[in-house]
Amino acid sequence: MMKNFLLPLLALSIVSIGLYQSLALIQSPYFFEYHPFIALFFFVVTFLFHKGLGKSLAKSNQHFIRYIMGATGIKLMIITLFVIIIAFTNKAIAMNFTLCTFFYYLFFSSFEVWLSMKQFGRKS
């Protein structure tokens, strides 16, 4: 089951990096040059989150719901905290970093929800 998740996740990572890199081609003032590291961070976090989803579903439905709510909340708080720390410590890159992080957060979160619903959702 993880193989069914890892290949699409890798494809999403490559596509999202390519899309973000296109900002450099149009010379956007909001381009963040270290964006592959943010993509790598989201790749790892999404992979670990999905692995935890599978383990929690094996235990019980109630455990699965608690895991989704808790892990999503913690993930969002950590990302927000990281953005705030960068904003206060390095004002020169704060806007570009924040927009880049938001871009990858939207891409990876949308993918995570879509594939989780596909793999773990109810069959009607």
VORO-567647 format. One line per 2 residues: number of its first residue (from 1); for each residue x, y, z of C-alpha. Coordinates in nm, 4 decimals. Layout:
NUM> X,Y,Z | ...
***
This chain:
1> 0.0000,0.0000,0.0000 | 0.2862,0.2407,0.0691
3> 0.4178,0.1792,-0.2823 | 0.0812,0.2975,-0.4172
5> 0.1388,0.6166,-0.2209 | 0.5103,0.6732,-0.2698
7> 0.5123,0.6836,-0.6513 | 0.2297,0.9410,-0.6822
9> 0.3902,1.1419,-0.4009 | 0.7209,1.1429,-0.5859
11> 0.5450,1.2478,-0.9077 | 0.3651,1.5280,-0.7218
13> 0.6942,1.6465,-0.5773 | 0.8584,1.6636,-0.9178
15> 0.5606,1.8393,-1.0774 | 0.5260,2.0914,-0.7933
17> 0.8989,2.1704,-0.7993 | 0.8769,2.2218,-1.1756
19> 0.5742,2.4501,-1.1415 | 0.7382,2.6558,-0.8713
21> 1.0626,2.6709,-1.0679 | 0.8662,2.8283,-1.3534
23> 0.8436,3.1405,-1.1366 | 1.2170,3.1820,-1.1915
25> 1.1629,3.1725,-1.5670 | 0.9199,3.4631,-1.5530
27> 1.1528,3.6398,-1.3070 | 0.8953,3.6729,-1.0329
29> 1.0069,3.8858,-0.7380 | 0.8440,3.6274,-0.5097
31> 1.0613,3.3346,-0.6164 | 1.2348,3.1558,-0.3277
33> 1.5528,2.9932,-0.4541 | 1.5745,2.7240,-0.1853
35> 1.2279,2.5873,-0.2589 | 1.3448,2.2269,-0.3251
37> 1.4269,2.1981,0.0465 | 1.0729,2.3019,0.1359
39> 0.9388,2.0471,-0.1139 | 1.1613,1.7811,0.0448
41> 1.0314,1.8759,0.3896 | 0.6697,1.8405,0.2716
43> 0.7533,1.5134,0.0960 | 0.8890,1.3630,0.4185
45> 0.6085,1.5006,0.6360 | 0.3393,1.3786,0.3955
47> 0.4991,1.0351,0.3725 | 0.5220,0.9980,0.7507
49> 0.1677,1.1282,0.7979 | 0.0302,0.8782,0.5484
51> 0.2269,0.5934,0.7071 | 0.0737,0.6861,1.0416
53> -0.2729,0.6906,0.8863 | -0.2322,0.3314,0.7735
55> -0.1143,0.2187,1.1167 | -0.3931,0.4009,1.2984
57> -0.6595,0.2545,1.0705 | -0.5321,-0.0938,1.1538
59> -0.6108,-0.0256,1.5212 | -0.9637,0.1170,1.5028
61> -1.1797,0.3737,1.3310 | -1.1804,0.5912,1.6398
63> -0.8011,0.5829,1.6577 | -0.7880,0.6755,1.2881
65> -1.0047,0.9843,1.3419 | -0.8032,1.0938,1.6448
67> -0.4814,1.0504,1.4473 | -0.6048,1.2590,1.1534
69> -0.7242,1.5428,1.3739 | -0.4204,1.5439,1.6001
71> -0.1554,1.4999,1.3345 | -0.3102,1.7599,1.1047
73> -0.3287,2.0128,1.3865 | 0.0271,1.9482,1.4984
75> 0.1561,1.9629,1.1412 | -0.0170,2.2958,1.0790
77> 0.1133,2.4423,1.4061 | 0.4719,2.3366,1.3313
79> 0.4588,2.4833,0.9806 | 0.3034,2.8067,1.1074
81> 0.5622,2.8337,1.3832 | 0.8425,2.7781,1.1343
83> 0.7049,3.0517,0.9047 | 0.6726,3.2933,1.1981
85> 1.0287,3.2226,1.3130 | 1.1644,3.2866,0.9625
87> 0.9544,3.6036,0.9348 | 1.1019,3.7453,1.2544
89> 1.4605,3.6327,1.2055 | 1.5109,3.6981,0.8339
91> 1.2830,3.9727,0.7075 | 1.4553,3.9820,0.3676
93> 1.3227,3.6392,0.2671 | 1.0090,3.6304,0.4840
95> 0.7535,3.7038,0.2116 | 0.9096,3.4721,-0.0467
97> 0.9521,3.1936,0.2083 | 0.5939,3.2288,0.3315
99> 0.4460,3.2227,-0.0188 | 0.6633,2.9253,-0.1160
101> 0.5610,2.7351,0.1964 | 0.1960,2.8148,0.1304
103> 0.2291,2.6932,-0.2305 | 0.3739,2.3579,-0.1229
105> 0.1320,2.3269,0.1701 | -0.1646,2.3604,-0.0661
107> -0.0206,2.1132,-0.3168 | 0.0775,1.8459,-0.0670
109> -0.2314,1.8840,0.1551 | -0.4672,1.8579,-0.1417
111> -0.2832,1.5505,-0.2626 | -0.2840,1.3974,0.0846
113> -0.6596,1.4420,0.1262 | -0.7374,1.3141,-0.2242
115> -0.5219,1.0024,-0.1969 | -0.6244,0.9302,0.1623
117> -0.9895,0.9438,0.0620 | -0.9118,0.7168,-0.2298
119> -0.7204,0.4612,-0.0193 | -0.8927,0.4820,0.3188
121> -1.2372,0.6157,0.2296 | -1.5496,0.4084,0.2390
123> -1.6434,0.2070,-0.0625 | -1.9989,0.2883,-0.1671
***
